[in-house]
């Protein structure tokens, strides 16, 4: 009898262990959790805090009335001096986040590290990487966590243990390809972009089987001869035409469309790519794709034959907006070229396009009938000049009227909150041959141009349809952090000088700030556990953005990186 009871007990333990293990994996995140991410407010299961990337939370326990009481609950060193430009995920009480050399799981309430999986990187991987060593985030589904790696690969990790399940080489990093993008799970497919537009790559968007890492499809972003748009590239220039896809796309499950932005042409010098007579499909555009197949349904090109490195990769925020008394399924996009676009996301029809920064001199405006920019005389001259004798001043600069750091959108007030830039650049085209693993821009880039009488950037609250400001906060040093808005009437973002800041969403008044000890270029999130709201952000610039600001004061900002979580006192 004792042996029988012992066997029954062991069987019961085994049964309970299996049930617990199975439920833990199932509780990780499901496809339905991803679809409902923006609706729940508890966990954060997607990049963008929802497939539509509004970065808006319905949580309001922390609000404009009590935010001044917000205090840090814990802080954890990330053991890295590289830029921390990522957005964490929060799933079942665990924070998951990548750094450039590791992936971590952290207990969200205590800050205790649960596991950390280092990356095994080739020694020469940084020889052909443009614009900073970043990783911007993760994707998760069915017990697996997905990230990209700077050596142009994608890996899947077990969410419970951090153990690597599979690794797929996307391209050869020695050819200038790299990966920094947060992947996207859409309709059961793992979707990723690519970096390397400054190295003469041919850009693409890929779809993978999340269970195995096998590639399902590839959509190139420079059109080849015989393909639609192939006649917009002279000769074989499409093979080195750029069109990188380094910021995560959005997804509309009802329309079953993924919206993914594409980057600058290669080289920057537009005369290499045919000048004004060639649009160079599909650089500096947004592509609407079927996630199962990569089929192109429609596209809109923000900057045809892009001359100024105006990547069209900035986030495409999905929102239902009333236009002329009728609700339209819209996509809103603040482009680096200085124009704020509202596009019908069902068909790519342009609804509105307005200048959202003070100075745009490359174009006179956007033709609403054709959707095309109206070139200024200066731009028309640049498109046909292979080699310029002297530099011109162009506004916005190559960093754009807005850089990659994402805006937030409050659907209740129909307001976009955007960190913008207010400076130009010295622009002179030169001849250049393509060589593997070296910059291929055809440009003598000598730096940025500032107006000493004007702020170098703003935090702006923008009406999407009119493009007009509801308010704006002038910034002596531009902000490169992402923005988050909440139902509590707050707008969160970070400063290059280390402050994590909360603003009143109606007035732009600063309500609270906390010095994190290092500059912020990351994306904050807010979440709820056991009825309590928390706010989490990573800090650490790695020093790279000091070059972008042109401000001596940033040279003294510490570069150590960490993750912070804040809450109201108990």
ChimeraX attribute file (.defattr): number of C-alpha atoms within 10 A of each C-alpha:
attribute: neighborCount
match mode: 1-to-1
recipient: residues
	/A:1	6
	/A:2	7
	/A:3	8
	/A:4	9
	/A:5	10
	/A:6	11
	/A:7	12
	/A:8	12
	/A:9	12
	/A:10	12
	/A:11	12
	/A:12	12
	/A:13	12
	/A:14	12
	/A:15	12
	/A:16	12
	/A:17	12
	/A:18	12
	/A:19	11
	/A:20	12
	/A:21	13
	/A:22	12
	/A:23	11
	/A:24	15
	/A:25	17
	/A:26	13
	/A:27	15
	/A:28	21
	/A:29	22
	/A:30	16
	/A:31	15
	/A:32	9
	/A:33	20
	/A:34	21
	/A:35	20
	/A:36	17
	/A:37	21
	/A:38	24
	/A:39	13
	/A:40	15
	/A:41	21
	/A:42	24
	/A:43	23
	/A:44	27
	/A:45	29
	/A:46	31
	/A:47	30
	/A:48	30
	/A:49	30
	/A:50	26
	/A:51	26
	/A:52	27
	/A:53	24
	/A:54	27
	/A:55	26
	/A:56	27
	/A:57	27
	/A:58	17
	/A:59	21
	/A:60	14
	/A:61	19
	/A:62	23
	/A:63	18
	/A:64	21
	/A:65	13
	/A:66	13
	/A:67	20
	/A:68	14
	/A:69	11
	/A:70	18
	/A:71	15
	/A:72	16
	/A:73	18
	/A:74	16
	/A:75	18
	/A:76	16
	/A:77	12
	/A:78	21
	/A:79	12
	/A:80	17
	/A:81	17
	/A:82	22
	/A:83	28
	/A:84	31
	/A:85	29
	/A:86	28
	/A:87	27
	/A:88	30
	/A:89	25
	/A:90	25
	/A:91	21
	/A:92	16
	/A:93	18
	/A:94	24
	/A:95	21
	/A:96	26
	/A:97	26
	/A:98	29
	/A:99	25
	/A:100	23
	/A:101	18
	/A:102	16
	/A:103	22
	/A:104	20
	/A:105	24
	/A:106	20
	/A:107	16
	/A:108	22
	/A:109	14
	/A:110	14
	/A:111	18
	/A:112	14
	/A:113	14
	/A:114	15
	/A:115	17
	/A:116	17
	/A:117	16
	/A:118	14
	/A:119	14
	/A:120	10
	/A:121	13
	/A:122	10
	/A:123	7
	/A:124	10
	/A:125	15
	/A:126	17
	/A:127	12
	/A:128	20
	/A:129	25
	/A:130	17
	/A:131	10
	/A:132	15
	/A:133	20
	/A:134	23
	/A:135	25
	/A:136	27
	/A:137	29
	/A:138	26
	/A:139	24
	/A:140	29
	/A:141	25
	/A:142	16
	/A:143	18
	/A:144	22
	/A:145	26
	/A:146	28
	/A:147	26
	/A:148	30
	/A:149	26
	/A:150	25
	/A:151	25
	/A:152	22
	/A:153	20
	/A:154	21
	/A:155	19
	/A:156	25
	/A:157	20
	/A:158	17
	/A:159	25
	/A:160	17
	/A:161	12
	/A:162	19
	/A:163	15
	/A:164	15
	/A:165	15
	/A:166	16
	/A:167	18
	/A:168	16
	/A:169	14
	/A:170	21
	/A:171	15
	/A:172	12
	/A:173	24
	/A:174	18
	/A:175	17
	/A:176	26
	/A:177	28
	/A:178	30
	/A:179	29
	/A:180	30
	/A:181	25
	/A:182	26
	/A:183	29
	/A:184	28
	/A:185	25
	/A:186	23
	/A:187	17
	/A:188	16
	/A:189	19
	/A:190	25
	/A:191	27
	/A:192	28
	/A:193	29
	/A:194	29
	/A:195	29
	/A:196	29
	/A:197	32
	/A:198	30
	/A:199	26
	/A:200	30
	/A:201	27
	/A:202	24
	/A:203	31
	/A:204	20
	/A:205	23
	/A:206	22
	/A:207	26
	/A:208	22
	/A:209	16
	/A:210	22
	/A:211	15
	/A:212	12
	/A:213	20
	/A:214	14
	/A:215	16
	/A:216	15
	/A:217	17
	/A:218	17
	/A:219	18
	/A:220	17
	/A:221	27
	/A:222	28
	/A:223	23
	/A:224	20
	/A:225	14
	/A:226	8
	/A:227	9
	/A:228	11
	/A:229	16
	/A:230	18
	/A:231	16
	/A:232	23
	/A:233	25
	/A:234	17
	/A:235	13
	/A:236	12
	/A:237	22
	/A:238	27
	/A:239	16
	/A:240	21
	/A:241	30
	/A:242	31
	/A:243	36
	/A:244	34
	/A:245	33
	/A:246	30
	/A:247	27
	/A:248	27
	/A:249	31
	/A:250	26
	/A:251	28
	/A:252	18
	/A:253	14
	/A:254	7
	/A:255	11
	/A:256	14
	/A:257	25
	/A:258	28
	/A:259	24
	/A:260	26
	/A:261	33
	/A:262	33
	/A:263	31
	/A:264	30
	/A:265	40
	/A:266	35
	/A:267	30
	/A:268	26
	/A:269	32
	/A:270	28
	/A:271	23
	/A:272	24
	/A:273	29
	/A:274	19
	/A:275	24
	/A:276	20
	/A:277	15
	/A:278	18
	/A:279	21
	/A:280	32
	/A:281	26
	/A:282	32
	/A:283	34
	/A:284	34
	/A:285	27
	/A:286	27
	/A:287	27
	/A:288	26
	/A:289	21
	/A:290	18
	/A:291	26
	/A:292	19
	/A:293	14
	/A:294	21
	/A:295	15
	/A:296	14
	/A:297	14
	/A:298	16
	/A:299	20
	/A:300	23
	/A:301	23
	/A:302	28
	/A:303	26
	/A:304	24
	/A:305	29
	/A:306	30
	/A:307	26
	/A:308	27
	/A:309	25
	/A:310	30
	/A:311	30
	/A:312	31
	/A:313	28
	/A:314	29
	/A:315	28
	/A:316	32
	/A:317	27
	/A:318	26
	/A:319	22
	/A:320	16
	/A:321	20
	/A:322	13
	/A:323	13
	/A:324	7
	/A:325	7
	/A:326	9
	/A:327	11
	/A:328	17
	/A:329	19
	/A:330	25
	/A:331	25
	/A:332	26
	/A:333	26
	/A:334	32
	/A:335	27
	/A:336	28
	/A:337	31
	/A:338	29
	/A:339	25
	/A:340	25
	/A:341	25
	/A:342	28
	/A:343	21
	/A:344	19
	/A:345	25
	/A:346	16
	/A:347	14
	/A:348	20
	/A:349	18
	/A:350	21
	/A:351	18
	/A:352	21
	/A:353	26
	/A:354	18
	/A:355	22
	/A:356	26
	/A:357	25
	/A:358	13
	/A:359	15
	/A:360	22
	/A:361	19
	/A:362	23
	/A:363	19
	/A:364	13
	/A:365	18
	/A:366	20
	/A:367	13
	/A:368	13
	/A:369	9
	/A:370	9
	/A:371	17
	/A:372	16
	/A:373	19
	/A:374	14
	/A:375	17
	/A:376	15
	/A:377	12
	/A:378	14
	/A:379	19
	/A:380	16
	/A:381	14
	/A:382	24
	/A:383	23
	/A:384	17
	/A:385	18
	/A:386	19
	/A:387	17
	/A:388	16
	/A:389	9
	/A:390	10
	/A:391	14
	/A:392	14
	/A:393	16
	/A:394	22
	/A:395	28
	/A:396	27
	/A:397	26
	/A:398	26
	/A:399	22
	/A:400	27
	/A:401	29
	/A:402	31
	/A:403	25
	/A:404	21
	/A:405	20
	/A:406	28
	/A:407	33
	/A:408	28
	/A:409	31
	/A:410	22
	/A:411	15
	/A:412	7
	/A:413	10
	/A:414	16
	/A:415	21
	/A:416	26
	/A:417	28
	/A:418	27
	/A:419	28
	/A:420	28
	/A:421	28
	/A:422	27
	/A:423	26
	/A:424	24
	/A:425	22
	/A:426	18
	/A:427	24
	/A:428	22
	/A:429	25
	/A:430	17
	/A:431	16
	/A:432	16
	/A:433	11
	/A:434	15
	/A:435	11
	/A:436	14
	/A:437	19
	/A:438	18
	/A:439	22
	/A:440	23
	/A:441	25
	/A:442	23
	/A:443	20
	/A:444	17
	/A:445	15
	/A:446	11
	/A:447	14
	/A:448	21
	/A:449	17
	/A:450	14
	/A:451	10
	/A:452	7
	/A:453	6
	/A:454	12
	/A:455	17
	/A:456	22
	/A:457	24
	/A:458	22
	/A:459	23
	/A:460	23
	/A:461	27
	/A:462	21
	/A:463	19
	/A:464	24
	/A:465	19
	/A:466	15
	/A:467	21
	/A:468	16
	/A:469	16
	/A:470	16
	/A:471	18
	/A:472	19
	/A:473	17
	/A:474	16
	/A:475	18
	/A:476	13
	/A:477	19
	/A:478	24
	/A:479	29
	/A:480	29
	/A:481	29
	/A:482	29
	/A:483	28
	/A:484	27
	/A:485	30
	/A:486	25
	/A:487	19
	/A:488	19
	/A:489	19
	/A:490	26
	/A:491	29
	/A:492	27
	/A:493	29
	/A:494	29
	/A:495	24
	/A:496	25
	/A:497	22
	/A:498	23
	/A:499	19
	/A:500	25
	/A:501	17
	/A:502	26
	/A:503	22
	/A:504	20
	/A:505	25
	/A:506	14
	/A:507	13
	/A:508	19
	/A:509	15
	/A:510	16
	/A:511	16
	/A:512	18
	/A:513	20
	/A:514	15
	/A:515	14
	/A:516	25
	/A:517	18
	/A:518	25
	/A:519	33
	/A:520	32
	/A:521	27
	/A:522	28
	/A:523	30
	/A:524	28
	/A:525	29
	/A:526	28
	/A:527	24
	/A:528	18
	/A:529	14
	/A:530	7
	/A:531	9
	/A:532	14
	/A:533	18
	/A:534	23
	/A:535	20
	/A:536	24
	/A:537	27
	/A:538	32
	/A:539	34
	/A:540	28
	/A:541	30
	/A:542	25
	/A:543	22
	/A:544	14
	/A:545	20
	/A:546	18
	/A:547	13
	/A:548	13
	/A:549	21
	/A:550	17
	/A:551	13
	/A:552	9
	/A:553	12
	/A:554	18
	/A:555	14
	/A:556	11
	/A:557	18
	/A:558	18
	/A:559	23
	/A:560	22
	/A:561	26
	/A:562	20
	/A:563	20
	/A:564	20
	/A:565	22
	/A:566	18
	/A:567	20
	/A:568	18
	/A:569	9
	/A:570	4
